[in-house]
Amino acid sequence: MKKIKIAYLGAGEISDRFIIMAQKLKNVENIAIYSKHIENARNKALKYNIPFYYNNYKKMLKETKPDAVIVTTPHSLHAKHSIDCMKAGAHVLVEKPLATNFKDAKNMYLASKKYKKILNGLPFDHYPQFTTALKYIKEKYIGKITSAHSELSFPGPPRLNWYYDKKIAGGGAMLDVGCYALSRLISVLGPVKYVSAFSNMLIPKRLLPGGKKIKPTVDDNNVLLFEFEGGVFATAKASWQHPFLENRTVIYGRCGAIFINFDNLDEYPLVIHTKKKVQGKKIKYRNLPDCWLPELDKFTPEDDIMGKFIYAIRNNNQPVYDAGQSLHIMEVMHKAYVSAKTGKKQKITTPFRVWWNKEKEIQ
């Protein structure tokens, strides 16, 4: 089996996650890392025994010729960095958001087609509670889908950096956490047809954990309303002003519901409310009858986002969350900002493939 060489464009805290995931995979080598500040690249290379480090990413691409690059640079640089990497012959896995605007995201999508490279963008929700939930999003268990809600809210990024600067980040909570709530909804319900949104800054002055006072220039408070196929409505909330993390999705059916929990507030990661028998344990939940705690799918390093990305490269196939889905998310968020500014609902035009075996008539 060919060894896949991975380079990292960005040496911030988030890069650790991907480096560690890659170390757990067979025949994968972390070959090089880039940072604008050479000492950051050097420190990360020493920490993880990465042989080469650079403060010039084009030189890194030319000299190390990686098979794939993980892009974790500031949001406003995602488009340029990803396109340059694909042009140099590398597949790209890019942190969320894919870009800071729809135009840049579309250019990234077109570059992936032009250079015939995989462009795999976060969010990634393919975790056991989500993949197991898909087995029960069927008429047999919950009836026709009637509505849904998804949310990722928390107090806000704790560190003083570009996250709060609109010139660099492009946006705030909508781009940072709204993309996760949206990703889970569209993975289940398919493409959004229309979006309406409210977006503002609720906290104009912030005190960070270290005591630093800042004045953000990005949104921290967002509520979105979507229309999906079949007239199904769904809502999403994305904020940086909750006192705690709330990260959950609920899919409502005519005669049942699916509660998917990604935070630690709820005792259970997944609850199926249905009159049908489920493979698992019957539990009491929210005073509802007929609730089940199902057996969750297994989860190995090969099932995580790096594992899926490497598998796609080896098999010359698009990953579960392909460039089309990433582009759709960017269009929805871009037009959500437009809706919030104009007070008018916005039509969404980009298609993508629903990657799981969804029943055609459930929605």
N, C-alpha and C positions, 0 to 999 in steps of 0.2 A: 504494500500500500504506500503510495506516494506521501511524503511528508509535506504538510501544508505550512508555508512560512507566513507568519503574521507580523505586521508592523502596526505601531500605534501612533496615531496623529493626535497628540494631546497627552500630557502627563499629570493631569490633575487627579483629584481624589477618585473620580468616577472611573478612571482607567483601571484602577486596581481590580474592580469587579470583573472586567473582561480578561485581564491578564490571568487572574486566578482561575477563571472558568476554562481558559485555554490550557492551562497547566494540567487540568484533569482529563484532557482528551488525548487519545492515542495518536501518534504520528502528527502532532501539531507542535510547531516550534515558534516561540516568541523571539523574533529575530532582531527587531529594532524599535526604537521609540523616539519621538520628536517632541520638543517643546520649544517655544519661542525663547525661553530662558534655559540655557544649556545646563545650568546646575540642577534644574528640576528634572530634565531628561536623564542626567547622570545619576542622580539620586534614585530615580525609579529603576533605572537599568541595574544599578548595584543591588537594590532591594530584591529584585526578581531574577537576577542573573541573566539579564538580556544583553547579548554581546555588543550591540552597537547602539549609539545614541547620537542625536543630531539636534541642531537648532536651525537647520535648513531642510525642510521636508522634501523638496524636489531632489535634493542631493541624496537623501535617504532612499527615495523611490528608485533613483537611477542606480545607486550602488548596491542595494540589497535585493532589489527586484522581488518584493513580497508577492505572494499569491493573493493576499487579502490585507486590507487595512481597516482598523477600527478607528472611527473618527469621533473624538470626544472633545473637540475644541469648542470655543464659545459659539452660540447659536448662529450668529451672523456670518460665521466662517464656514458653516457646514456645506453650503452649496459649492463654493469655490474649491474647498479642500476635497470634497467627494468627487467632483468632476475631474479635478487634476489627477486623483488616484485612479479613476477608471480609465482616463486617457493614457496613463502610464502602464495599464495592463492589469490592474488589481481589482478584485471584487471588493465591495464596500459594505460594511456594517456601520451605520451612523446613529449616534444617540438622538434622542428626541429633543426638540422637534426636528423633523427632517430639514426644515429651513425656517426662515423668519417671515417668508411671504410665499404666496402661491406661484408667482412668476419664477422665483428661484427653484422651488420644488419641481415645477414642470420642466425646467432646464435640466435638473438632475435626472428626472425620469427619462427624458429624451436622450441624455448622455448614456444612460444604462442600455438603451436600445441601440444607439449608434456604435458603442464600443463592445456590445454584447457581453456586458458584465452584470453580475447580480448586484442589485442595490437593495439592501435589507435595512429598513428603518424601524427603530423603536417607535411606539410601545410594543411590548411583548407580553401577552397575557396567557400564554399556553402552559399554564401551571395546573397541577392536579385538580384543584377545585373548579377550574374553568372547563378543562377538557372532560371531566366527569359530568359537569352540569349539562354539557351538550347532549349527552346520552338520554337525558330526561326532558329536553326541550322538544317534546313530541306531543301530538294530540292525545295519545293514549294516556299520558300522565297529567298534562295541564290544560288540555283543550287548545282552542285557537289562541294565539298570542294577541293580547288586547292592549298592553302598554309596557313600558319599562322605565327604570330610573337608574342612573349611574352617577357615582360621585367619587372624587378624590379631593379632599380638603385637608389642610393642616396649617399650623401657625405661620409658615413661610420659611424660606431658606435661612438657616442660622448664620451663614458666613457673609462677610462683607466682600462682595465681588461684583462682577458684571450682571448678575441675575436681576438686580434692581435698576439697571441702566437701560432704558429703552433703545438707545443708540446701538448697543451691543447685543442685547437680548432680543430685541424686536417686539417683545410683548412680555407679559408677566404670567400670572397663574393660568390663563387660558392656554398658552403654549406649553407651560411647564407641566401642569397636572391635568388640564382639561383634555389633552390628547389621550390620556389613559382611559378616562371615563368614556370618551367618544369611541375609542378603539374597541372596548368591550361591547358597546351597543351595536356598532356596525358589523362586528364579527358575527353577532347573532341575527340581527335584523336586516343586514344587507345595506346597500347604498342609501344615504340620506337623499330625500327628494327636495325638501325645503328646510331652512334653518331660520329661526328668529332668536335674538339674544339680547341680554342686558349685560353690560360690562362697565365697571368703574373702579376707582381707587377709593377704598373705604378707610384706609389707614395712611394718611399723607406723611406722617412722621413715625419712624420705627426706632425701637431700642433693641439692638441685637444682643444675644446672650453675653457677649464680651463687654457690653456696656457702651458700644459705639452707637451714636445717633446718626440716622440717615434720612434722606428725603427721597423716596422712590419716585421713579417716573413711569412706572408700568402698572397695569391693572392687577388688582388682588381679589376681585369679587366678580364672579361670572355665573350666570344662569342661562342655559340654552334649552330651546324647545325644537324638536325635530319632527318632521313628518316622514314616515317610511311607507314602503309598499303596503297596499291594502288599507291605507288610512290610519295605520297605527301611529300613535304619538309616543314620544319618549322625552324625558328630561335629563339634563346633566348639570351638575354643579361642580365648579372648580374655584377654590378659594385659597388664599393665603392668610385667612384671619380666624380660622377655627382654633379653639384652645387645645385640640388634640387631633390626631390623625383619624380621618374617616374615609375608608376606601372600600366601597361596596357596590354591588350591582344587583338589581332585582328585576326578574322577568316575570310579568304577570300573564297568566292565561285565563281562559273563561272559567275554569274549574280547578285551578291550582297555581302554584308559583314556585320560582326558583330563587333562592337567596344565596348569592355568591359573596363571600366576605374575604377581603385581602388584608384586613387590619387585625389587630388583637383585641378589639372591643367586644367582639362576639365570641362566645364559647366554641362555636362551630364554624369551620371554613366553608361548609356547603350544607344547605338544608333544602330538601325537596318536600313541598307541601302538595300532597296528592292522595286521592282515595285508593290508588293502585299500590300494590305491594312493591317495595323497593329493596334491592339487595343491600341490606345494612341494618341499622338499629333504629327502632321507632323511638322518638323523643318528644318531649314537651318543648314547644317553641312559640313564643309570643302569644300564648293562650290559644293557639290554633290547633284544631284536631288534625290527625293524620299527617304528622311531620316525620321525616326520616333523615337520618344521618347516613348517607351512602358510603360504601367503600370507595376510596379515592384511587385514581390511577397512580401507578408508580412514577417516580421522577428521578432520573439519573442525570449525570453531566451531559449525556447525549441528548437529553430532552430539553435542556436549557437553551437559551438563545444562541450561544456560541456553538453548541452541539448541532442545532438545527442549521445554522449558517454554514458550518463546515460540511455537513451532510449535503447541503444544496450544492456547494462547490464541487465536491467529489462526484456527485451524480449529475452535474450540469443541469440542474433543475431549479426552478424558483422556490424560495422558502415559503413557509406557511404565510408569513406576513410579507407579501411581495411589494414591489415598488408601486403598483397600482393602488393598493390599499393605503400606503403611506401618502401618495398624492391626493387621494380622496380626503384623508384626514386633514391635510393642509388646506384644501379648498374649503372644507367645512369651517375650519377655524378662521381662515381669512374672511370668509363671508359672514361669519358670526360677528366679527369686529365691524364689518360694514353694516350689518343689521343693527347693531347696538348704536352706531353713529347716526344712521338714517331713520331708524324706527320702522324699517320695512323688512319683511321676510325676503330671503334670498334663495334663488333656485340653485341647486347643485347639479353639475353636469358630468363629473368624472365617474366612470364605472370602475368596478373591480370584481374579482371573483370571490364568491363565498367559499371558503376552503374546507368546510366540513359537510357532512352528508345531511343537509337540512331538508326537512319535508317540504315539498313544493306548496302544499295547500294549508300549511299551519298559520300562514300570515295573510 
